[in-house]
Amino acid sequence: MFSKSERNNLILLADKYHKYKSGGTDYYALNKPNILIGSDINNNVHIDKSLIEDWIDKVSLI
């Protein structure tokens, strides 16, 4: 897992090079039934909508 500082640096790099941003979790379906989709083992993952606004805008055009 990346630290907050590392995540912020990666976001800045993605913006600088015009790359899409995304996020991930520790959800692996049936082999980890105690972890909900969109969460992680500590239940502290939050992928802010602002990080994927470019994706949302492009999908809405389809």
PyMOL Python script that loads the backbone (N, CA, C, O; Angstrom):
from pymol import cmd

cmd.read_pdbstr("""\
ATOM      1  N   MET A   1       0.844  -1.172   0.000  1.00  0.00           N
ATOM      2  CA  MET A   1       0.000   0.000   0.000  1.00  0.00           C
ATOM      3  C   MET A   1       0.893   1.240   0.000  1.00  0.00           C
ATOM      4  O   MET A   1       1.906   1.286   0.698  1.00  0.00           O
ATOM      5  N   PHE A   2       0.510   2.229  -0.780  1.00  0.00           N
ATOM      6  CA  PHE A   2       1.268   3.466  -0.852  1.00  0.00           C
ATOM      7  C   PHE A   2       0.881   4.397   0.295  1.00  0.00           C
ATOM      8  O   PHE A   2      -0.260   4.396   0.755  1.00  0.00           O
ATOM      9  N   SER A   3       1.854   5.193   0.748  1.00  0.00           N
ATOM     10  CA  SER A   3       1.559   6.215   1.755  1.00  0.00           C
ATOM     11  C   SER A   3       0.784   7.352   1.082  1.00  0.00           C
ATOM     12  O   SER A   3       0.711   7.423  -0.144  1.00  0.00           O
ATOM     13  N   LYS A   4       0.215   8.228   1.891  1.00  0.00           N
ATOM     14  CA  LYS A   4      -0.532   9.365   1.347  1.00  0.00           C
ATOM     15  C   LYS A   4       0.386  10.234   0.477  1.00  0.00           C
ATOM     16  O   LYS A   4      -0.024  10.699  -0.587  1.00  0.00           O
ATOM     17  N   SER A   5       1.609  10.447   0.925  1.00  0.00           N
ATOM     18  CA  SER A   5       2.574  11.241   0.164  1.00  0.00           C
ATOM     19  C   SER A   5       2.897  10.580  -1.177  1.00  0.00           C
ATOM     20  O   SER A   5       2.971  11.258  -2.203  1.00  0.00           O
ATOM     21  N   GLU A   6       3.090   9.262  -1.170  1.00  0.00           N
ATOM     22  CA  GLU A   6       3.359   8.543  -2.413  1.00  0.00           C
ATOM     23  C   GLU A   6       2.161   8.623  -3.359  1.00  0.00           C
ATOM     24  O   GLU A   6       2.331   8.816  -4.563  1.00  0.00           O
ATOM     25  N   ARG A   7       0.953   8.475  -2.816  1.00  0.00           N
ATOM     26  CA  ARG A   7      -0.246   8.581  -3.658  1.00  0.00           C
ATOM     27  C   ARG A   7      -0.344   9.958  -4.284  1.00  0.00           C
ATOM     28  O   ARG A   7      -0.642  10.085  -5.472  1.00  0.00           O
ATOM     29  N   ASN A   8      -0.095  10.998  -3.488  1.00  0.00           N
ATOM     30  CA  ASN A   8      -0.156  12.367  -4.021  1.00  0.00           C
ATOM     31  C   ASN A   8       0.867  12.573  -5.130  1.00  0.00           C
ATOM     32  O   ASN A   8       0.566  13.216  -6.136  1.00  0.00           O
ATOM     33  N   ASN A   9       2.078  12.032  -4.957  1.00  0.00           N
ATOM     34  CA  ASN A   9       3.105  12.150  -5.998  1.00  0.00           C
ATOM     35  C   ASN A   9       2.689  11.415  -7.270  1.00  0.00           C
ATOM     36  O   ASN A   9       2.930  11.904  -8.374  1.00  0.00           O
ATOM     37  N   LEU A  10       2.072  10.254  -7.126  1.00  0.00           N
ATOM     38  CA  LEU A  10       1.612   9.511  -8.298  1.00  0.00           C
ATOM     39  C   LEU A  10       0.492  10.250  -9.025  1.00  0.00           C
ATOM     40  O   LEU A  10       0.427  10.228 -10.254  1.00  0.00           O
ATOM     41  N   ILE A  11      -0.378  10.898  -8.276  1.00  0.00           N
ATOM     42  CA  ILE A  11      -1.446  11.697  -8.877  1.00  0.00           C
ATOM     43  C   ILE A  11      -0.853  12.862  -9.666  1.00  0.00           C
ATOM     44  O   ILE A  11      -1.302  13.165 -10.772  1.00  0.00           O
ATOM     45  N   LEU A  12       0.154  13.509  -9.092  1.00  0.00           N
ATOM     46  CA  LEU A  12       0.815  14.617  -9.792  1.00  0.00           C
ATOM     47  C   LEU A  12       1.480  14.143 -11.084  1.00  0.00           C
ATOM     48  O   LEU A  12       1.407  14.827 -12.105  1.00  0.00           O
ATOM     49  N   LEU A  13       2.127  12.978 -11.045  1.00  0.00           N
ATOM     50  CA  LEU A  13       2.745  12.429 -12.255  1.00  0.00           C
ATOM     51  C   LEU A  13       1.708  12.101 -13.317  1.00  0.00           C
ATOM     52  O   LEU A  13       1.910  12.387 -14.497  1.00  0.00           O
ATOM     53  N   ALA A  14       0.605  11.506 -12.902  1.00  0.00           N
ATOM     54  CA  ALA A  14      -0.460  11.179 -13.859  1.00  0.00           C
ATOM     55  C   ALA A  14      -0.999  12.454 -14.505  1.00  0.00           C
ATOM     56  O   ALA A  14      -1.239  12.487 -15.712  1.00  0.00           O
ATOM     57  N   ASP A  15      -1.186  13.492 -13.709  1.00  0.00           N
ATOM     58  CA  ASP A  15      -1.662  14.766 -14.254  1.00  0.00           C
ATOM     59  C   ASP A  15      -0.638  15.362 -15.217  1.00  0.00           C
ATOM     60  O   ASP A  15      -0.996  15.831 -16.297  1.00  0.00           O
ATOM     61  N   LYS A  16       0.633  15.344 -14.825  1.00  0.00           N
ATOM     62  CA  LYS A  16       1.695  15.914 -15.648  1.00  0.00           C
ATOM     63  C   LYS A  16       1.758  15.256 -17.025  1.00  0.00           C
ATOM     64  O   LYS A  16       1.953  15.929 -18.037  1.00  0.00           O
ATOM     65  N   TYR A  17       1.593  13.939 -17.051  1.00  0.00           N
ATOM     66  CA  TYR A  17       1.715  13.204 -18.305  1.00  0.00           C
ATOM     67  C   TYR A  17       0.358  12.842 -18.921  1.00  0.00           C
ATOM     68  O   TYR A  17       0.277  12.009 -19.823  1.00  0.00           O
ATOM     69  N   HIS A  18      -0.698  13.478 -18.420  1.00  0.00           N
ATOM     70  CA  HIS A  18      -2.048  13.314 -18.963  1.00  0.00           C
ATOM     71  C   HIS A  18      -2.485  11.845 -19.000  1.00  0.00           C
ATOM     72  O   HIS A  18      -3.010  11.363 -20.005  1.00  0.00           O
ATOM     73  N   LYS A  19      -2.259  11.151 -17.891  1.00  0.00           N
ATOM     74  CA  LYS A  19      -2.649   9.747 -17.771  1.00  0.00           C
ATOM     75  C   LYS A  19      -3.917   9.635 -16.944  1.00  0.00           C
ATOM     76  O   LYS A  19      -4.180  10.453 -16.062  1.00  0.00           O
ATOM     77  N   TYR A  20      -4.693   8.611 -17.244  1.00  0.00           N
ATOM     78  CA  TYR A  20      -5.882   8.350 -16.437  1.00  0.00           C
ATOM     79  C   TYR A  20      -5.468   7.834 -15.070  1.00  0.00           C
ATOM     80  O   TYR A  20      -4.450   7.156 -14.931  1.00  0.00           O
ATOM     81  N   LYS A  21      -6.256   8.158 -14.076  1.00  0.00           N
ATOM     82  CA  LYS A  21      -6.008   7.687 -12.718  1.00  0.00           C
ATOM     83  C   LYS A  21      -7.067   6.656 -12.351  1.00  0.00           C
ATOM     84  O   LYS A  21      -8.196   6.705 -12.838  1.00  0.00           O
ATOM     85  N   SER A  22      -6.691   5.742 -11.502  1.00  0.00           N
ATOM     86  CA  SER A  22      -7.646   4.743 -11.022  1.00  0.00           C
ATOM     87  C   SER A  22      -7.238   4.346  -9.610  1.00  0.00           C
ATOM     88  O   SER A  22      -6.289   4.895  -9.051  1.00  0.00           O
ATOM     89  N   GLY A  23      -7.940   3.417  -9.055  1.00  0.00           N
ATOM     90  CA  GLY A  23      -7.612   2.928  -7.725  1.00  0.00           C
ATOM     91  C   GLY A  23      -7.949   1.466  -7.624  1.00  0.00           C
ATOM     92  O   GLY A  23      -8.640   0.916  -8.481  1.00  0.00           O
ATOM     93  N   GLY A  24      -7.469   0.846  -6.591  1.00  0.00           N
ATOM     94  CA  GLY A  24      -7.727  -0.568  -6.408  1.00  0.00           C
ATOM     95  C   GLY A  24      -7.971  -0.904  -4.947  1.00  0.00           C
ATOM     96  O   GLY A  24      -7.725  -0.100  -4.048  1.00  0.00           O
ATOM     97  N   THR A  25      -8.454  -2.100  -4.745  1.00  0.00           N
ATOM     98  CA  THR A  25      -8.751  -2.554  -3.389  1.00  0.00           C
ATOM     99  C   THR A  25      -8.237  -3.972  -3.205  1.00  0.00           C
ATOM    100  O   THR A  25      -7.683  -4.564  -4.130  1.00  0.00           O
ATOM    101  N   ASP A  26      -8.421  -4.509  -2.019  1.00  0.00           N
ATOM    102  CA  ASP A  26      -8.027  -5.880  -1.709  1.00  0.00           C
ATOM    103  C   ASP A  26      -9.175  -6.855  -1.898  1.00  0.00           C
ATOM    104  O   ASP A  26      -9.129  -7.961  -1.360  1.00  0.00           O
ATOM    105  N   TYR A  27     -10.181  -6.487  -2.631  1.00  0.00           N
ATOM    106  CA  TYR A  27     -11.339  -7.363  -2.830  1.00  0.00           C
ATOM    107  C   TYR A  27     -11.024  -8.412  -3.890  1.00  0.00           C
ATOM    108  O   TYR A  27     -10.651  -8.075  -5.013  1.00  0.00           O
ATOM    109  N   TYR A  28     -11.172  -9.664  -3.534  1.00  0.00           N
ATOM    110  CA  TYR A  28     -10.898 -10.762  -4.458  1.00  0.00           C
ATOM    111  C   TYR A  28     -12.053 -11.747  -4.527  1.00  0.00           C
ATOM    112  O   TYR A  28     -11.838 -12.932  -4.786  1.00  0.00           O
ATOM    113  N   ALA A  29     -13.250 -11.287  -4.303  1.00  0.00           N
ATOM    114  CA  ALA A  29     -14.470 -12.095  -4.428  1.00  0.00           C
ATOM    115  C   ALA A  29     -14.526 -13.210  -3.400  1.00  0.00           C
ATOM    116  O   ALA A  29     -14.318 -12.973  -2.210  1.00  0.00           O
ATOM    117  N   LEU A  30     -14.800 -14.395  -3.842  1.00  0.00           N
ATOM    118  CA  LEU A  30     -15.121 -15.506  -2.937  1.00  0.00           C
ATOM    119  C   LEU A  30     -13.969 -15.937  -2.036  1.00  0.00           C
ATOM    120  O   LEU A  30     -14.209 -16.483  -0.959  1.00  0.00           O
ATOM    121  N   ASN A  31     -12.739 -15.707  -2.444  1.00  0.00           N
ATOM    122  CA  ASN A  31     -11.641 -16.146  -1.587  1.00  0.00           C
ATOM    123  C   ASN A  31     -11.352 -15.193  -0.426  1.00  0.00           C
ATOM    124  O   ASN A  31     -10.503 -15.499   0.412  1.00  0.00           O
ATOM    125  N   LYS A  32     -12.027 -14.062  -0.354  1.00  0.00           N
ATOM    126  CA  LYS A  32     -11.913 -13.132   0.777  1.00  0.00           C
ATOM    127  C   LYS A  32     -13.301 -12.600   1.133  1.00  0.00           C
ATOM    128  O   LYS A  32     -13.566 -11.409   0.972  1.00  0.00           O
ATOM    129  N   PRO A  33     -14.179 -13.467   1.613  1.00  0.00           N
ATOM    130  CA  PRO A  33     -15.566 -13.064   1.849  1.00  0.00           C
ATOM    131  C   PRO A  33     -15.746 -12.009   2.944  1.00  0.00           C
ATOM    132  O   PRO A  33     -16.803 -11.382   3.022  1.00  0.00           O
ATOM    133  N   ASN A  34     -14.733 -11.805   3.787  1.00  0.00           N
ATOM    134  CA  ASN A  34     -14.847 -10.807   4.857  1.00  0.00           C
ATOM    135  C   ASN A  34     -14.484  -9.398   4.404  1.00  0.00           C
ATOM    136  O   ASN A  34     -14.546  -8.457   5.196  1.00  0.00           O
ATOM    137  N   ILE A  35     -14.099  -9.243   3.118  1.00  0.00           N
ATOM    138  CA  ILE A  35     -13.753  -7.925   2.577  1.00  0.00           C
ATOM    139  C   ILE A  35     -14.798  -7.547   1.536  1.00  0.00           C
ATOM    140  O   ILE A  35     -15.041  -8.296   0.590  1.00  0.00           O
ATOM    141  N   LEU A  36     -15.409  -6.390   1.712  1.00  0.00           N
ATOM    142  CA  LEU A  36     -16.440  -5.925   0.793  1.00  0.00           C
ATOM    143  C   LEU A  36     -15.812  -5.320  -0.459  1.00  0.00           C
ATOM    144  O   LEU A  36     -14.717  -4.761  -0.403  1.00  0.00           O
ATOM    145  N   ILE A  37     -16.505  -5.434  -1.580  1.00  0.00           N
ATOM    146  CA  ILE A  37     -16.023  -4.821  -2.814  1.00  0.00           C
ATOM    147  C   ILE A  37     -15.875  -3.312  -2.608  1.00  0.00           C
ATOM    148  O   ILE A  37     -16.712  -2.671  -1.973  1.00  0.00           O
ATOM    149  N   GLY A  38     -14.803  -2.768  -3.153  1.00  0.00           N
ATOM    150  CA  GLY A  38     -14.537  -1.342  -2.991  1.00  0.00           C
ATOM    151  C   GLY A  38     -13.900  -1.011  -1.657  1.00  0.00           C
ATOM    152  O   GLY A  38     -13.847   0.157  -1.272  1.00  0.00           O
ATOM    153  N   SER A  39     -13.420  -2.011  -0.947  1.00  0.00           N
ATOM    154  CA  SER A  39     -12.835  -1.815   0.369  1.00  0.00           C
ATOM    155  C   SER A  39     -11.464  -2.486   0.414  1.00  0.00           C
ATOM    156  O   SER A  39     -10.990  -3.021  -0.588  1.00  0.00           O
ATOM    157  N   ASP A  40     -10.845  -2.451   1.570  1.00  0.00           N
ATOM    158  CA  ASP A  40      -9.615  -3.205   1.773  1.00  0.00           C
ATOM    159  C   ASP A  40      -9.681  -3.889   3.123  1.00  0.00           C
ATOM    160  O   ASP A  40     -10.689  -3.797   3.824  1.00  0.00           O
ATOM    161  N   ILE A  41      -8.625  -4.564   3.483  1.00  0.00           N
ATOM    162  CA  ILE A  41      -8.643  -5.360   4.703  1.00  0.00           C
ATOM    163  C   ILE A  41      -8.876  -4.507   5.950  1.00  0.00           C
ATOM    164  O   ILE A  41      -9.426  -4.993   6.938  1.00  0.00           O
ATOM    165  N   ASN A  42      -8.464  -3.251   5.911  1.00  0.00           N
ATOM    166  CA  ASN A  42      -8.665  -2.344   7.046  1.00  0.00           C
ATOM    167  C   ASN A  42      -9.866  -1.428   6.852  1.00  0.00           C
ATOM    168  O   ASN A  42     -10.131  -0.564   7.688  1.00  0.00           O
ATOM    169  N   ASN A  43     -10.593  -1.612   5.756  1.00  0.00           N
ATOM    170  CA  ASN A  43     -11.779  -0.818   5.434  1.00  0.00           C
ATOM    171  C   ASN A  43     -11.487   0.680   5.430  1.00  0.00           C
ATOM    172  O   ASN A  43     -12.280   1.473   5.939  1.00  0.00           O
ATOM    173  N   ASN A  44     -10.346   1.067   4.853  1.00  0.00           N
ATOM    174  CA  ASN A  44      -9.997   2.490   4.829  1.00  0.00           C
ATOM    175  C   ASN A  44      -9.717   3.022   3.428  1.00  0.00           C
ATOM    176  O   ASN A  44      -9.145   4.102   3.282  1.00  0.00           O
ATOM    177  N   VAL A  45     -10.114   2.278   2.395  1.00  0.00           N
ATOM    178  CA  VAL A  45      -9.888   2.730   1.023  1.00  0.00           C
ATOM    179  C   VAL A  45     -11.051   3.609   0.575  1.00  0.00           C
ATOM    180  O   VAL A  45     -12.220   3.260   0.741  1.00  0.00           O
ATOM    181  N   HIS A  46     -10.705   4.735   0.014  1.00  0.00           N
ATOM    182  CA  HIS A  46     -11.709   5.604  -0.584  1.00  0.00           C
ATOM    183  C   HIS A  46     -11.104   6.173  -1.858  1.00  0.00           C
ATOM    184  O   HIS A  46     -10.100   6.883  -1.811  1.00  0.00           O
ATOM    185  N   ILE A  47     -11.711   5.862  -2.987  1.00  0.00           N
ATOM    186  CA  ILE A  47     -11.243   6.390  -4.257  1.00  0.00           C
ATOM    187  C   ILE A  47     -12.155   7.558  -4.615  1.00  0.00           C
ATOM    188  O   ILE A  47     -13.293   7.373  -5.048  1.00  0.00           O
ATOM    189  N   ASP A  48     -11.635   8.743  -4.426  1.00  0.00           N
ATOM    190  CA  ASP A  48     -12.421   9.951  -4.623  1.00  0.00           C
ATOM    191  C   ASP A  48     -12.834  10.105  -6.081  1.00  0.00           C
ATOM    192  O   ASP A  48     -12.038   9.872  -6.990  1.00  0.00           O
ATOM    193  N   LYS A  49     -14.075  10.496  -6.292  1.00  0.00           N
ATOM    194  CA  LYS A  49     -14.602  10.683  -7.648  1.00  0.00           C
ATOM    195  C   LYS A  49     -13.747  11.645  -8.462  1.00  0.00           C
ATOM    196  O   LYS A  49     -13.627  11.488  -9.677  1.00  0.00           O
ATOM    197  N   SER A  50     -13.157  12.629  -7.813  1.00  0.00           N
ATOM    198  CA  SER A  50     -12.346  13.613  -8.537  1.00  0.00           C
ATOM    199  C   SER A  50     -11.132  12.973  -9.209  1.00  0.00           C
ATOM    200  O   SER A  50     -10.618  13.514 -10.187  1.00  0.00           O
ATOM    201  N   LEU A  51     -10.665  11.828  -8.700  1.00  0.00           N
ATOM    202  CA  LEU A  51      -9.516  11.162  -9.298  1.00  0.00           C
ATOM    203  C   LEU A  51      -9.853  10.510 -10.636  1.00  0.00           C
ATOM    204  O   LEU A  51      -8.966  10.267 -11.454  1.00  0.00           O
ATOM    205  N   ILE A  52     -11.127  10.229 -10.855  1.00  0.00           N
ATOM    206  CA  ILE A  52     -11.499   9.533 -12.082  1.00  0.00           C
ATOM    207  C   ILE A  52     -12.488  10.335 -12.931  1.00  0.00           C
ATOM    208  O   ILE A  52     -13.188   9.776 -13.775  1.00  0.00           O
ATOM    209  N   GLU A  53     -12.537  11.629 -12.703  1.00  0.00           N
ATOM    210  CA  GLU A  53     -13.478  12.470 -13.449  1.00  0.00           C
ATOM    211  C   GLU A  53     -13.260  12.394 -14.957  1.00  0.00           C
ATOM    212  O   GLU A  53     -14.230  12.414 -15.715  1.00  0.00           O
ATOM    213  N   ASP A  54     -12.011  12.308 -15.410  1.00  0.00           N
ATOM    214  CA  ASP A  54     -11.747  12.183 -16.858  1.00  0.00           C
ATOM    215  C   ASP A  54     -12.417  10.938 -17.412  1.00  0.00           C
ATOM    216  O   ASP A  54     -13.018  10.981 -18.485  1.00  0.00           O
ATOM    217  N   TRP A  55     -12.318   9.839 -16.695  1.00  0.00           N
ATOM    218  CA  TRP A  55     -12.944   8.588 -17.132  1.00  0.00           C
ATOM    219  C   TRP A  55     -14.456   8.763 -17.197  1.00  0.00           C
ATOM    220  O   TRP A  55     -15.094   8.383 -18.179  1.00  0.00           O
ATOM    221  N   ILE A  56     -15.018   9.337 -16.151  1.00  0.00           N
ATOM    222  CA  ILE A  56     -16.471   9.511 -16.069  1.00  0.00           C
ATOM    223  C   ILE A  56     -16.965  10.384 -17.217  1.00  0.00           C
ATOM    224  O   ILE A  56     -17.980  10.080 -17.843  1.00  0.00           O
ATOM    225  N   ASP A  57     -16.242  11.473 -17.491  1.00  0.00           N
ATOM    226  CA  ASP A  57     -16.628  12.374 -18.588  1.00  0.00           C
ATOM    227  C   ASP A  57     -16.605  11.651 -19.943  1.00  0.00           C
ATOM    228  O   ASP A  57     -17.521  11.806 -20.751  1.00  0.00           O
ATOM    229  N   LYS A  58     -15.566  10.872 -20.179  1.00  0.00           N
ATOM    230  CA  LYS A  58     -15.455  10.161 -21.457  1.00  0.00           C
ATOM    231  C   LYS A  58     -16.518   9.081 -21.597  1.00  0.00           C
ATOM    232  O   LYS A  58     -17.084   8.915 -22.677  1.00  0.00           O
ATOM    233  N   VAL A  59     -16.798   8.354 -20.544  1.00  0.00           N
ATOM    234  CA  VAL A  59     -17.814   7.288 -20.588  1.00  0.00           C
ATOM    235  C   VAL A  59     -19.183   7.884 -20.826  1.00  0.00           C
ATOM    236  O   VAL A  59     -19.992   7.294 -21.542  1.00  0.00           O
ATOM    237  N   SER A  60     -19.462   9.027 -20.250  1.00  0.00           N
ATOM    238  CA  SER A  60     -20.787   9.650 -20.418  1.00  0.00           C
ATOM    239  C   SER A  60     -21.030  10.082 -21.854  1.00  0.00           C
ATOM    240  O   SER A  60     -22.179  10.288 -22.246  1.00  0.00           O
ATOM    241  N   LEU A  61     -19.970  10.226 -22.648  1.00  0.00           N
ATOM    242  CA  LEU A  61     -20.109  10.613 -24.054  1.00  0.00           C
ATOM    243  C   LEU A  61     -20.456   9.427 -24.948  1.00  0.00           C
ATOM    244  O   LEU A  61     -20.895   9.610 -26.084  1.00  0.00           O
ATOM    245  N   ILE A  62     -20.261   8.224 -24.443  1.00  0.00           N
ATOM    246  CA  ILE A  62     -20.507   7.015 -25.248  1.00  0.00           C
ATOM    247  C   ILE A  62     -21.980   6.706 -25.318  1.00  0.00           C
ATOM    248  O   ILE A  62     -22.377   5.727 -25.950  1.00  0.00           O
TER     249      ILE A  62
END
""", "prot")
cmd.dss("prot")
cmd.show_as("cartoon", "prot")
cmd.util.cbc("prot")
cmd.orient("prot")
